[in-house]
Amino acid sequence: MIQFEEKIYRAVDSLPAKCRDIFVQYLYHNKTYEEIAITNHISSSTVRVQIKIGLAKLRELLGDLYPLFLLIFNFFEK
């Protein structure tokens, strides 16, 4: 499990800065799109796009582990 967590951290760290910041707020701090938008002075649609970009990049970087990532972080319920 530690290797899996390490892969996730590395993958998230490799995201572009703006995308990573938004993704971390969403993933680790459980903030809503609206909360992130207000905090960062951007629209909620920008937040949504950045989350989508982050997920696409993580899908690419995590490969076969991507479904497990989605399951662990409850992306099916978000």
Secondary structure, 3 states (H helix, E strand, C coil): CHHHHHHHHHHHHCCCHHHHHHHHHHHCCCCCHHHHHHHHCCCHHHHHHHHHHHHHHHHHHHHHHHHHHHHHCCCCCC
